[in-house]
Amino acid sequence: MNGRTRRWLGAGATIAAAAAISMPTSASALSSVGVGEVGLVVNFASPGVQPPPVLCAGVSFSFYGGSQVAAITIPGTQAYVGPVALNGSGGSACAGVPFDSGAVSLTASGSSGITVGGVSCTFSGIYVRLGSAVVVQLTGPCTLGGVPEPTAGLVIAGVFRPTVGNGVTSPVTQASFNGAFALQG
C-alpha cells in the first residue's frame, strides 16, 4: 500500500467516524449495533462517469454485493453472524472523476445457519466521493433477528476503484467498492 492510498483510507476512516457520531439515536438505549466488511460491484448507466475535461455530468448507477463477515448484536436475542447481501441504486446530478455526491438507496438482507433470525433493511441517504474515498450515510427501517428497528443508521466507508474504463481516457462504466460498515439501531 503506497502513501497516497494510506492517506485516502485515513481520510475515509476519519469521515466515517464523524458520520457515525451523527447517526440517529433514540432517547432510549441503543438496541442493535453491528459491523462488517463490504465488497460491491458498481455499474454506471451509459455514458458512465466522464473523464476530463468533463468535470460535472449527471450519472446513475446500480450495485450489488455485500458482506461475508457481518456481526450484529441484537439485545434480547442471539447475535447475527453471517452474510448480508447489499443491492441498490443511486445517482448524482453532477459527477466527475475528482468528485461526486448524490442520493443512494439500498436493501440489506441475510440469513445464517449459525444464528436464529436474519437481517432485512431498507435504507436511503447520501454518498460523497472524493477521488477514490467514499463515505455513505443512510437511515431506514430494519428487522434484525425478528426485532423491528424503525430508524436504523448505517455508515459505509471505503475505496472506489474503476474496473471498466479508467476515468482518464475513457468513461468509468464499472467499478469495485471495498470498505467497511457500521450499523446502529
C-alpha positions, -999 to +999 in steps of 0.1 A: +000+000+000+015+033-010+014+066+010-013+081-012-036+051-006-030+052+031-039+089+031-072+082+013-080+054+036-072+075+067-093+103+054-122+079+047-119+065+082-119+100+098-150+109+078-168+076+087-161+082+124-175+117+122-206+104+103-211+077+128-213+102+156-242+119+137-262+087+133-297+088+146-303+076+181-334+075+202-337+087+238-336+050+249-305+029+249-293+015+216-310-018+207-286-031+180-251-024+167-231-041+140-200-041+119-187-058+088-167-056+056-183-046+023-175-056-013-196-042-041-197-041-079-210-008-092-224-005-127-229+030-142-256+038-168-243+049-202-222+070-207-207+064-173-185+088-152-169+111-179-132+118-179-118+153-180-123+178-194-159+170-183-160+178-146-197+177-140-224+155-156-254+135-144-248+099-137-269+069-123-257+036-111-268+003-096-247-020-073-247-055-059-226-075-035-224-075+003-207-086+034-195-121+041-183-110+075-211-092+093-217-093+131-248-076+146-256-076+183-293-077+189-303-073+226-327-100+238-318-124+210-287-141+197-262-120+178-265-123+140-232-136+124-232-143+087-235-129+052-255-098+043-265-091+007-265-054-004-283-042-035-292-008-046-290+022-068-283+059-068-272+089-088-258+124-090-267+155-109-231+165-110-205+137-111-169+138-123-137+118-118-124+140-090-156+144-070-191+131-068-221+133-043-257+123-045-285+101-034-284+063-028-308+036-016-300+000-007-316-031+007-297-054+031-308-089+036-293-120+051-298-153+069-274-176+086-275-212+097-253-202+126-279-180+143-316-176+146-333-148+127-319-127+099-314-092+086-339-072+064-334-035+060-343-007+035-320+023+037-318+056+018-294+086+022-264+103+007-229+095-005-198+116-011-168+105-031-136+125-032-112+108-057-113+071-046-125+077-010-163+072-005-185+077+026-222+067+026-246+077+053-281+060+054-311+056+076-342+034+074-363+006+089-347-028+097-358-061+111-328-076+129-333-111+143-370-106+143-367-073+162-380-042+144-358-012+143-379+017+129-349+040+123-315+023+120-284+041+108-258+028+085-224+043+076-202+027+050-167+040+042-144+026+016-124+028-016-138+031-052-117+016-080-126+017-117-126-018-133-141-009-168-129+025-181-101+044-165-115+079-160-086+094-178-090+085-215-123+066-212-155+069-191-158+047-160-187+023-166-180-002-138-161-001-105-154-021-074-161-007-039-144-022-009-147-010+027-165-015+060-198-006+076-211+003+110-248-002+119-266+014+148-302+008+157 
